[in-house]
Amino acid sequence: MTIGTLAGRCGLTVSALRFYDREGVLVPAAVDPSTGYRRYSGVQVADAVLLASLRRIGMPVNDLRVALDLRTDDEAVDELLDEHLRRLEVAVEAARSEVDRIRERRSTLSFSVSVAGDELRSALRRVRFAVCDDDAFPMLHGVRLQLTGDGANVLATDRHRLARAPLTMLDHTGAGSVVLSCPLVDDLLADSSPNVQISVADQRITLRGNGFDTVTSALAGEYPDVDLILPGSERLDRMVRLTPAPDTYPDLGAVRVRNEFLLDALGSAGSEAVLHLDGPLAPVVVLGNDGYLNLIMPIRPDSAADTDRAEQPKAAAQ
């Protein structure tokens, strides 16, 4: 029979049958050498019908080929079908999770917050130094403003350090987060308005202050979920707190960080700072007394001299 006749009897299109011929899944019984016309035998109708059914359930091409090769082995075909169903169930669960995330993002894309201008500028200054300038990570080229049920904060990270500062709200509606670009952050730092209102809707940011009304776009893309790496209170309780003039220091080895990173963190922490250490390879956490947090990734010791210095943690800390 012709390819058109087989297509009409099995439910596959002519183009699909041609594709399965090229892939070696269902090869014609004969091909006319002069015209290239494909001819199929009557016994191939059952194969084509099975192929159409397997295609409707989304079975991959490689498995289609195996299913036709093993079509007389009921047990083998059942195992192949069961494995495909397991893959589909995993894919459906993953799709449900992704749909939930999409809906959650859509529900939190609109919010509004009013803050005192001095409060906003202070919070932005305390995190601005940690903004990333690596072109490979464009979503980190700004400061994340986040509203949650617990309050508001601004956060910036360059992947080597992270700074988060609390933000006191005068008024707010909704919840969510948005990334303010560096130029926008710098404009806010240069402003002197007593109060600033920030509204977000559909990734459009509206800023209102004393004599200005600006509408701009948020940075495109999704900010990484850095909250997953932030230590909770239970972890901080397990860390070692280095406060001024303790009697003894535990032996944690030489915890090495870049000088400027630590100075930036301490300079932004406020009048009091607590350092939390959890070993030479764990991040150093600097906490201010108002909830300011700075996380600094350590430098791995890479020389004998570093090992020698590791023997002097008390002197280094003092």
C-alpha atoms as one frame of an Amber mdcrd trajectory, in Angstrom:
protein
   0.000   0.000   0.000   1.117   3.626  -0.459   2.228   5.837   2.378  -1.024
   7.813   2.048  -3.122   4.668   2.441  -1.175   3.594   5.531  -1.525   7.069
   7.010  -5.299   6.902   6.616  -5.467   3.477   8.309  -3.187   4.142  11.314
  -3.853   7.767  12.240  -0.344   9.066  11.526   0.348  11.800   9.008   2.397
  11.186   5.870   5.132  13.485   7.162   5.252  11.534  10.459   5.636   8.236
   8.576   8.459   9.734   6.537  10.142  10.887   9.760   9.859   7.427  11.338
  11.319   5.916   8.188  14.347   8.242   8.398  14.754   7.410  12.099  14.604
   3.655  11.419  11.480   3.205  13.533   9.063   2.023  10.808  10.826   1.283
   7.531   8.744   0.643   4.373   8.599  -2.866   3.008   9.848  -1.527  -0.327
  10.923   1.725  -2.011  10.637   2.288  -5.741  14.230   2.998  -6.913  13.120
   5.292  -9.735  10.404   7.347  -8.004  11.325   6.951  -4.337   7.735   6.046
  -3.509   7.366   4.056  -0.318   5.312   0.865  -0.202   4.099  -0.752   3.014
   2.823  -4.273   3.601  -0.443  -5.168   5.259   1.298  -6.568   8.357   2.827
  -3.141   8.988  -0.580  -1.606   9.686  -0.590  -3.045  13.224   2.911  -1.631
  13.810   1.817   1.773  12.572  -1.279   1.739  14.810   0.881   0.861  17.835
   3.328   3.582  16.820   0.518   6.142  16.658  -0.646   5.184  20.156   2.866
   5.408  21.582   3.338   8.781  19.925   0.162  10.120  21.530   1.542   9.373
  24.990   4.777  11.185  24.125   7.179   8.244  24.102  10.687   9.251  22.927
  11.848   8.120  19.481  14.474   5.742  20.862  11.857   4.000  22.984   9.498
   3.828  20.011  12.145   1.887  18.125  12.638  -0.503  21.055   8.879  -0.947
  21.543   8.420  -2.023  17.917  11.419  -4.336  18.096   9.984  -5.982  21.241
   6.322  -5.834  20.242   5.914  -9.623  20.554   7.392  -9.625  24.082   4.494
  -8.502  26.262   6.548  -8.350  29.461   9.265  -6.220  27.879   6.720  -3.819
  26.370   4.926  -3.521  29.742   8.220  -2.610  31.444   8.880  -0.001  28.766
   5.412   1.484  29.236   5.732   1.509  33.040   9.076   3.312  32.840   7.582
   5.895  30.492   4.659   6.452  32.875   7.092   7.006  35.745   8.904   9.641
  33.688   5.602  11.323  32.871   4.598  11.397  36.539   7.906  13.024  37.484
   7.508  15.558  34.666   3.932  16.368  35.726   5.036  16.904  39.341   7.843
  19.175  38.174   5.393  21.084  35.974   2.995  21.526  38.902   5.802  22.928
  41.036   6.813  25.326  38.279   3.199  26.454  37.792   2.958  27.101  41.536
   6.120  29.226  41.362   4.743  31.157  38.380   1.490  31.831  40.198   3.330
  32.858  43.345   5.490  35.303  41.395   2.435  36.719  39.636   0.662  37.216
  42.951   3.611  39.109  44.438   4.570  41.321  41.512   2.481  44.197  42.774
   3.241  46.023  46.001   3.807  49.498  47.350   5.891  50.812  50.230   6.496
  54.236  51.766   9.723  54.862  53.673  11.475  57.830  55.213  14.034  59.188
  52.767  16.899  59.144  55.281  16.030  55.560  56.226  16.033  54.448  52.585
  19.293  56.191  51.754  21.000  54.756  54.823  19.884  51.209  53.985  20.992
  51.529  50.356  24.437  52.847  51.369  24.911  49.884  53.700  24.531  47.383
  50.832  25.566  49.335  47.712  29.227  48.273  47.995  28.270  44.590  47.567
  26.587  45.018  44.160  28.086  42.782  41.467  29.813  44.352  38.450  30.460
  41.094  36.567  28.729  41.184  33.157  28.160  37.431  33.387  25.591  38.065
  36.147  23.394  40.975  34.994  20.654  40.223  37.541  23.117  41.012  40.334
  23.775  44.531  38.956  21.378  46.083  41.413  19.866  46.059  44.884  16.951
  43.791  45.721  14.116  45.440  47.614  11.974  42.840  49.390   8.737  43.078
  51.352   7.705  40.062  53.419   5.363  39.356  56.264   8.241  40.107  58.641
   9.158  43.519  57.222  11.284  44.983  54.454  14.961  44.863  53.561  17.427
  45.691  50.815  20.087  43.206  49.712  23.047  43.075  47.324  25.616  40.404
  46.507  28.552  39.913  44.168  28.739  36.136  44.943  31.778  36.657  47.191
  29.903  38.623  49.832  26.337  39.549  50.617  24.940  42.542  52.474  21.392
  42.902  53.768  19.998  45.902  55.637  16.573  46.230  57.297  14.182  48.904
  56.143  11.517  50.473  58.358   8.267  51.075  56.480   5.897  53.964  57.039
   3.159  52.222  55.109   2.869  49.352  52.633   0.488  47.173  50.653   1.177
  43.709  49.272   4.444  41.788  49.346   7.145  40.767  46.905  10.547  41.805
  45.662  12.084  43.833  42.864  15.646  44.636  41.790  16.558  48.321  41.615
  19.254  48.981  39.017  22.498  50.678  40.100  21.679  53.965  38.292  18.319
  54.029  40.045  19.953  53.287  43.407  22.498  56.061  42.864  19.716  58.507
  41.956  17.924  57.645  45.200  21.135  58.119  47.171  21.567  61.580  45.648
  17.970  62.584  46.418  16.971  64.477  49.567  13.239  63.797  49.751  11.920
  63.379  53.315   9.691  60.487  52.213   9.811  58.146  49.196   7.073  55.900
  47.862   8.046  52.877  45.762   5.334  51.065  43.830   5.823  47.946  41.706
   3.373  46.530  39.173   4.197  44.171  36.303   7.938  44.793  36.720   7.423
  48.564  36.391   8.766  50.649  39.253   7.218  53.997  40.182   9.157  56.293
  42.517   7.569  59.333  44.094   9.307  61.824  46.306   9.628  65.543  46.932
   9.221  66.957  43.441   9.901  63.829  41.391   7.761  61.093  39.890   9.752
  58.454  38.001   8.624  55.310  36.207  11.250  52.779  35.157  11.664  49.066
  34.495  12.988  46.543  36.965  15.987  44.483  35.930  14.902  41.634  33.654
  15.243  38.066  34.868  14.900  36.369  38.222  17.112  37.227  41.175  18.755
  34.091  42.606  17.209  32.707  45.777  20.007  33.888  48.042  17.799  33.483
  51.108  18.628  29.769  50.966  22.241  30.468  51.974  21.498  32.957  54.735
  22.015  31.465  58.200  18.956  31.209  60.384  18.955  32.082  64.057  19.420
  28.442  65.024  22.624  28.264  62.987  23.945  31.537  64.368  23.420  30.182
  67.872  25.740  27.297  67.011  28.408  29.588  65.600  31.184  31.107  67.679
  30.638  34.745  68.589  33.750  36.905  68.721  32.908  39.964  70.782  35.289
  42.610  72.139  37.864  41.285  74.666  36.633  37.759  75.427  38.669  35.667
  77.858  39.476  32.865  75.397  39.115  32.115  71.694  38.327  28.629  70.361
  40.718  27.089  67.864  38.934  27.521  64.534  42.039  27.699  62.387  42.921
  30.718  60.301  39.701  32.183  58.963  40.894  34.293  56.049  38.801  36.923
  54.244  39.668  39.875  52.056  40.555  42.934  54.153  38.332  45.356  52.265
  35.363  42.980  52.487  35.626  42.799  56.270  36.169  46.556  56.616  33.130
  47.265  54.410  31.046  44.909  56.533  32.170  46.361  59.837  31.747  49.913
  58.560  28.124  49.216  57.644  27.176  47.186  60.712  26.601  50.193  62.956
  27.845  51.024  66.439  28.124  47.358  67.440  29.020  44.299  65.413  29.136
  40.609  66.211  31.247  38.222  64.137  30.015  34.660  63.798  32.632  32.079
  62.830  32.073  28.417  62.066  35.481  27.147  60.963  38.141  28.145  58.423
  36.063  27.240  55.348  32.664  28.524  56.477  31.389  32.021  55.594  32.041
  34.772  58.121  28.818  36.424  59.254  28.836  40.011  60.546  25.711  41.159
  62.380  24.792  44.686  63.355  22.641  45.408  66.393  19.720  46.528  64.210
  19.475  43.379  62.082  22.082  44.299  59.491  23.740  41.175  58.075  26.853
  40.692  55.989  28.109  37.324  54.790  31.687  36.996  53.502  33.029  33.935
  51.734  36.395  32.818  53.175  39.669  32.462  51.289  40.948  28.900  51.303
  44.489  28.557  52.744  46.864  27.737  49.896  50.389  27.828  51.336  52.524
  26.602  54.216  52.646  30.153  55.519  48.861  30.110  55.779  49.058  26.885
  57.780  51.568  28.462  60.142  49.304  31.451  60.671  46.448  29.074  61.392
  48.205  28.188  64.640  47.613  31.752  65.932  43.827  32.294  65.860  43.763
  34.081  69.198  46.444  36.574  68.297  44.872  37.201  64.889  41.447  37.792
  66.419  42.804  40.125  69.085
